Amino acid sequence: MADKVYLVDDEPDLRRALERLLQAEGFKVESHASALDFLARLPAEADGCVVMDLAMPGLDGLEAQQRLVMAATRWPIVFLTGHGDIRSSVQAMKAGAVDFLTKPVKAGELLAAVRTGAAQVREAAELRARFASLTPREREVMRHVIAGRLNKMIAMDLGTTEQTIKVHRSRVMEKLGIRSVAALVSVAQRLGVTPTGTAS
């Protein structure tokens, strides 16, 4: 299945040129003339890399990125700009942008950035599938672990034995393909899983 790219730019000629470039490289491209149109048609989960102009009428690229962050959806975004500044690029990268490229963009730079974003989408989809394989009890244990609770404390809270918690904890780590609590906390943040005792 071809990787998907959402192209968001209010310049029709540039949009068509980038669409042809990306399609020639095997990407499935969906184009939008505005950030508002793009946001209005989003699926629930990120299923593609976004190539977005920074300066657009109505809603600019940074504002669109902030809306995605507030909605807790992690979309890899490659920003394009004809007049970017350091402050804007820093803001974009801190919010999780893949890259911040200046127009006229070089084909090689754009394609490299889009491939990085597409890889992030595939990794995120795999992670969600791994998380979906956890049982309800394993997810419950996971939330306790990322809250920093010890096995004995978790066992008392859940009314079971410490050994049972160890088994659940081991299965969580195995199914998610990780080995440390630090990695588990990072994965939980990416999935939007909150520690026990925190509002979901």
N, C-alpha and C positions, 0 to 999 in steps of 0.2 A: 504494500500500500504506500502511495506517495506521501511524503511529508507535506503538511499543509502550511501555507503562509498567508497571513492576512496583511494586505497592502493598504495602508491608510495615508492618502496624500491628496491635497486639493488641486494639484496641478495635473490636468488630464494627460498632457503629452508625456510627462515624466512617469506618471502612473502606468501608462500603456507600455512605455519602454522597459520599465522594471518588471512589469508583468510578463513581457516576452522573454526577458532574460531569465527570470526565475522558472518559467514554464520550460524553457529550453534545457534547464538543468534538472528537470524531472519533478519540480515542485507543483503541487496543486495550489493555485492562487485564487483567493477571493479578494476582490478590490472594493474599497470604500472611498468616497470622496470627502468624508468628514469623520471626525472622531465620534461625534454623536451617532452617526449611522452605524459605525462599527460597534459601539457599546450597546446599541439597541438590538443588535442581532447576535450577541455573544451566546455561545452554549454555556452550560453550567460549569464545565471543566475546561481548562486550557487544552486545546487539541491542535495547536499550531503556534508557530513563531509569528510575531507581529513586526512588520516593518512600518514605522510610523514617522511622518513628518513632524518636526517639533512645532513649527509655527503654522497654525491653521485658524481660519475664522471660526467663531462660535465657541470652540473648545480646543485648546492647544494640546500638544502631545503630553506635556508634563501633567496637565490637569487630568487627562484621560488615564495616565498611569496611576495617579493618586486615587482615582475612583476604583481602579482595579485592586489596588492595595487595600483600600477600605472595605472592598467586597471580599477580601481574603482569597482572591484568585491570583495565582502566580502565573502570569503570562510573560514569557521571555520576549522582551521588546528590543528591537534594533532601531535606534533613533537616527533620522536623517535631518540635517539642518543646513540652511544656506547662510545662517548668521548666528551660530551658536556662541555661547560664552562659557567660560570656565565654571561659573556658578551653576548654570543650567546643566552642564555635563556632569558635575559632581552630584547634583541633586538627583539626576536620572540614574546614575550608577549606584548611588546609595540606596535607591528604591528598587534596585535589582535589575536594571537594564543590562542587556547583553553587551551592547556597544553603542557608541555615539559617533556617528560618521558625518563628515562634512560634504555637502554637495559642491561640485559634481562628484558623486561617489564613484570610486573605482570598482569595476565589476568583481574583481578578485576579493577585495575587502568586504564587499557586501555579501558575496556568496559564502565566504568564510564565517562571517558573523551569523548568517541565517542558518548555516549548518550547525553551529554551536547551539543556537536557540532550538533547532529541531531536535538535537540530541537531548537537550534538557526536557523537552516535552515527552520524548520517549521514556526517559528515566523516571519522570514523574508518574507516567501512566503505569509503568512497571511497579513502582512503589505503592500506588493505590491498589493495584491488583494483589500485591503481597499483603497489604493491610487488610484487604477484604477477606483474606484466607484465615485471619485470626478469629477464634471463637469469641463469643461475648465475654466469657470469663477471662480469656487472655487479654482482651482489650482493657478490661477492668484492672487487671494486674499491671498492665503497661502504664495506665494513668497513675497508679500508686507509685510505681518505680520512678517515673519522671518527676514525681513530686518529692523525690529524695527519701522515701520511706524504706526502712529495712524489711527484710523478709519476715521477721518475727512480728513486726508491727502490722504488716499487710495481712498476715495469717490471722491475727487477732481481729482485725477489722472485718475480714471476710468470713470469719468463723470456720477456718480450716487449719490444716497443719503447715508448719514451716516448710516441710519437705514438698508438699503439694504446690506451694507457692514457687519453690525453686524449679519444679518441673514446668509450671506455666511460664515462668520467667525465661527459662531456657528455650522453650518453644517459640516464644515471642521473638527472641533474638535470632533464632534459627530461621524462622519464616521471613523475617525482615532482612535477613542477610547481614546482620551487624554483630559486633562483638563487645561493645562497651556501652556503659550507661550514657556517656557523653554523646555517642553516635545515636543512641535511642532518643535522647532529648532533641537532637538536631532533626531527626526523622519526624518526630512528633510535631515539631514546629512547622515543618514543610507540609505535613498532612493536616495541620490545624487541630491536632489532638491536644486538649488541655489537661494539665495535671489534676488529679482528684482534689476536690476542695475548691476548684476554680470553676466559675461559670462556663459552660460549654459555648 
